[in-house]
Amino acid sequence: MTILISGASGFLGKRVTAALSAAGNEVIALTRGEVPNDAPKASNIHWVKCDLASKLDADAFPAISAVIHLAGTGWARGARADRMTDETYFLSSNEQAALNVFRAFCQKGVQRFVLASSQVVYGSPDSLAVDEDFPLTPIGSAYACSKLNAESWSRYFHAKFGGTFRVLRLSGFVDCGGVVDYFIDRALEGNPIELLARGEVRRDYMSSEDGVQAILKALYTKPDGRWTAFNIGSGQSISTGELARIVCEALASPSNLVLSDAPAPQTDFVFNISRASEVLGFNPGSLAEAVRAHALRRAAVKR
């Protein structure tokens, strides 16, 4: 197949591009900026610099079998502090870019799309069993609104042109910054680790390897002509206190865990991933093992 992947130079994009190339696909890899030095290179990977927020000319590309749309800007990385509440910034980077991709390639007859969405479309559900029918309440951030609106545009183009659209609502990643890396940084220095809400909050995370697996499963599973959303995470309920202990044990760290009564900024949030398991055959690995492995990798780099 000839696969077009947007956001190919990003955290997941580089990994997915490499996997598609290794499987023998022709890959059209789009990037907004320059191709990074660590980007995968191969004779079947064709890098194209392209600003998706501007008008996209599908005629400039060869015949495309499927589109994987990963491009976008996250609130936690890539955005300056003054842009975290800038609605126009996320409207352009996330919503307009998605609209342009769907419009251009639907009009060219592409019938297979995978869209990377986010857990943020559910807001703060305070639930350990969030399934795809859970209310969508992206309150509190322009980023969350832009991700849900991108989903809505994909629904619109599916209704207009048909095809198979698979929307992946991704959890956080163990190896992409965030609370796990905070624990690792503190543990490597032997510093105390503060656990808000006494370390009792439970959040869903997964490894980048599982994220890549989900995207490939969504791409390769037989098309069904439907628009379908899938929760993609570990589906495993582990508290922040347990995550911190896993990190400290893996690193043999003397760090003390400090239980704080101060509230955590986030509520409980664990996915029900039954649909992804049953329809796509998505089978994530152990969250605890993913945390251990990431901690050991970070420690090896520090040495």
C-alpha positions in Angstrom: 0.0 0.0 0.0 0.9 3.6 -0.4 0.2 5.3 3.0 0.2 9.0 3.7 1.0 9.9 7.2 0.8 13.4 8.6 2.8 14.4 11.6 5.4 11.9 10.6 8.2 13.7 12.4 6.5 13.6 15.7 6.7 11.4 18.8 4.4 8.7 17.4 4.8 9.7 13.7 8.5 8.6 13.5 7.7 5.2 15.0 4.7 4.6 12.8 6.6 5.7 9.7 9.4 3.3 10.5 7.0 0.4 11.1 5.1 1.1 7.8 8.4 1.2 5.9 9.6 -2.0 7.5 6.4 -3.7 6.4 7.1 -2.8 2.8 4.7 0.0 2.3 5.4 3.1 0.3 5.2 5.9 2.8 4.4 9.6 2.1 5.7 11.2 5.3 4.4 14.8 5.9 6.2 17.2 8.2 5.5 20.9 8.9 9.1 21.7 9.7 12.4 20.3 8.6 12.9 16.5 8.7 14.6 15.8 12.0 18.0 14.0 12.1 16.5 11.0 13.9 13.7 10.6 11.4 13.5 7.2 9.7 15.1 7.1 6.3 14.6 4.4 3.6 14.0 4.2 -0.1 10.3 3.7 0.4 9.9 6.7 2.7 9.3 10.0 0.9 9.4 13.1 3.1 7.3 16.1 2.1 7.4 19.4 3.9 3.8 20.6 4.1 1.7 23.0 6.2 -1.6 21.3 6.6 -3.3 24.3 8.0 -3.0 25.9 4.5 -4.9 24.6 1.5 -3.8 21.1 0.6 -3.5 19.9 -3.0 -4.0 16.2 -3.2 -3.1 16.2 -6.8 0.5 16.8 -5.8 0.7 13.3 -4.3 0.6 9.9 -6.0 -2.4 7.6 -5.6 -2.9 7.0 -1.8 -4.3 3.8 -0.3 -4.9 5.2 3.2 -4.3 8.2 5.3 -3.0 8.2 8.9 -3.6 11.7 10.4 -1.3 12.2 13.4 -0.4 15.9 12.9 -1.4 18.4 15.5 -0.3 20.4 18.5 -0.7 19.2 22.1 -1.3 21.5 25.0 1.5 19.9 27.0 4.2 20.2 24.3 4.9 22.3 21.3 2.8 25.1 22.6 4.2 28.3 24.3 2.6 29.2 27.6 0.7 32.1 26.0 -0.8 29.7 23.4 -2.2 27.2 25.9 -5.4 29.2 26.0 -5.2 30.5 22.4 -8.3 29.1 20.7 -7.1 30.3 17.2 -3.8 28.5 17.6 -5.5 25.1 18.2 -8.2 25.8 15.6 -5.5 26.1 13.0 -3.1 23.4 14.1 -5.6 20.7 14.9 -9.0 21.4 13.6 -8.2 23.2 10.3 -5.4 20.8 9.5 -7.7 17.8 10.0 -10.4 19.3 7.8 -8.0 20.0 5.0 -6.6 16.5 5.1 -10.0 14.8 5.0 -11.4 17.2 2.3 -8.4 16.8 0.0 -8.1 13.0 0.2 -11.8 12.2 0.4 -12.3 14.1 -2.8 -9.5 12.1 -4.4 -11.3 8.9 -3.5 -9.3 7.6 -0.5 -11.5 5.3 1.5 -9.4 4.4 4.5 -8.5 6.9 7.3 -7.0 6.6 10.8 -7.3 9.7 13.0 -5.3 10.2 16.2 -7.6 11.8 18.8 -7.2 12.0 22.5 -8.6 11.1 25.9 -9.2 14.8 26.5 -12.5 14.6 24.5 -14.0 13.0 27.7 -13.0 15.9 29.9 -12.5 14.7 33.6 -14.8 11.7 33.9 -13.6 10.5 37.3 -14.2 6.9 36.3 -12.2 3.7 36.1 -14.3 2.3 33.2 -14.6 5.0 30.4 -16.0 3.4 27.3 -16.7 5.1 23.9 -20.3 5.9 24.9 -19.1 8.0 27.8 -20.3 11.7 27.5 -17.9 13.8 25.5 -17.2 17.0 27.5 -14.0 18.7 26.4 -14.3 21.5 28.8 -11.4 23.4 30.2 -9.0 23.7 27.2 -9.0 24.9 23.7 -6.9 21.8 22.8 -9.6 19.4 23.9 -12.2 21.3 21.9 -10.0 21.2 18.8 -9.6 17.4 19.1 -13.3 16.8 19.4 -14.0 19.1 16.5 -11.5 17.2 14.4 -13.5 14.1 15.2 -16.6 15.9 14.2 -15.1 16.8 10.8 -14.1 13.2 10.2 -17.8 12.2 10.9 -18.9 14.8 8.4 -16.6 13.6 5.6 -17.5 10.0 6.3 -21.2 10.9 5.9 -20.4 12.8 2.7 -17.9 10.4 1.0 -18.2 7.0 2.8 -15.1 4.9 3.5 -13.7 3.5 6.8 -12.8 6.1 9.4 -11.2 4.8 12.6 -10.7 7.4 15.4 -8.3 6.5 18.1 -8.7 8.2 21.4 -5.3 7.8 22.8 -4.4 7.8 26.5 -1.2 9.4 27.8 2.1 7.7 27.1 4.5 6.3 29.7 7.5 7.5 27.7 6.4 11.0 26.6 6.9 13.2 29.6 4.3 13.7 32.3 4.0 12.2 35.8 6.1 9.0 35.1 9.1 11.1 34.0 8.6 13.3 37.1 8.9 10.2 39.2 11.9 8.9 37.3 13.7 12.3 37.5 13.2 12.5 41.3 14.1 8.8 41.8 17.3 9.1 39.9 18.4 12.0 42.1 17.2 10.3 45.3 14.9 13.2 46.0 11.5 12.9 47.7 8.5 12.3 45.4 5.4 14.2 46.3 2.1 12.3 45.7 -0.9 14.6 45.4 -4.2 13.2 46.7 -2.1 10.7 48.7 -1.1 8.9 45.5 -4.6 7.5 45.0 -5.5 8.9 41.6 -5.6 6.3 38.8 -4.9 7.3 35.3 -4.5 5.3 32.1 -1.1 5.2 30.3 0.5 3.0 27.7 3.9 2.6 26.0 4.6 4.2 22.6 5.0 0.6 21.3 1.4 0.0 22.1 0.3 3.2 20.5 2.0 2.2 17.3 0.4 -1.2 17.5 -3.0 0.4 17.8 -2.5 2.6 14.8 -1.3 -0.3 12.6 -4.2 -2.5 13.8 -6.6 0.3 12.8 -5.0 0.6 9.4 -4.7 -3.1 8.6 -7.9 -4.5 10.0 -10.4 -5.1 7.2 -12.3 -2.0 6.2 -16.0 -2.0 7.2 -17.3 1.3 5.7 -18.0 2.7 9.2 -16.9 5.6 11.3 -15.8 4.1 14.7 -14.2 5.6 17.7 -11.8 3.4 19.8 -10.4 4.0 23.3 -6.7 3.2 23.1 -4.8 2.8 26.4 -3.6 0.0 28.7 -7.1 -0.3 30.3 -5.2 -1.1 33.5 -5.9 0.7 36.8 -2.7 1.6 38.6 -2.6 4.5 41.1 0.1 7.2 41.0 1.4 5.9 44.3 1.9 2.4 42.7 3.5 3.9 39.7 6.0 5.8 41.9 6.8 2.6 43.8 7.4 0.7 40.5 9.9 3.4 39.4 11.7 3.5 42.8 12.0 -0.3 42.9 13.2 -0.5 39.3 15.9 2.1 40.0 16.7 0.9 43.5 16.1 4.5 44.5 16.1 5.7 48.1 13.5 8.4 47.4 10.8 8.8 50.0 7.2 8.9 48.9 5.5 11.9 50.4 1.7 11.5 50.7 0.1 14.9 50.3 -3.5 15.8 51.0 -3.4 18.5 48.4 -5.8 17.7 45.5 -4.4 16.4 42.2 -5.1 18.4 39.1 -6.7 15.4 37.4 -9.3 12.9 38.5 -9.5 9.1 38.0 -9.5 8.1 34.3 -9.0 4.6 33.1 -10.2 3.3 29.7 -12.4 0.4 28.9 -10.7 -0.9 25.8 -13.0 -3.8 25.0 -14.0 -2.4 21.6 -10.4 -2.0 20.4 -9.6 -5.5 21.6 -12.6 -7.1 20.0 -12.7 -5.2 16.7 -9.0 -4.4 16.1 -7.3 -7.2 18.1 -5.5 -4.5 20.1 -3.6 -6.2 22.9 -1.5 -3.8 25.1 1.2 -5.0 27.3 1.6 -4.6 31.0 1.5 -1.0 32.2 3.7 -1.8 35.1 6.3 -3.5 32.9 6.2 -0.5 30.5 7.0 1.9 33.4 9.8 -0.3 34.6 11.3 -0.5 31.1 11.1 3.2 30.6 12.7 3.9 33.9 15.6 1.6 33.2 16.1 3.2 29.7 16.2 6.7 31.2 18.7 5.5 33.9 20.9 4.0 31.2 21.0 7.3 29.3 21.8 9.3 32.4 24.8 7.0 33.1 
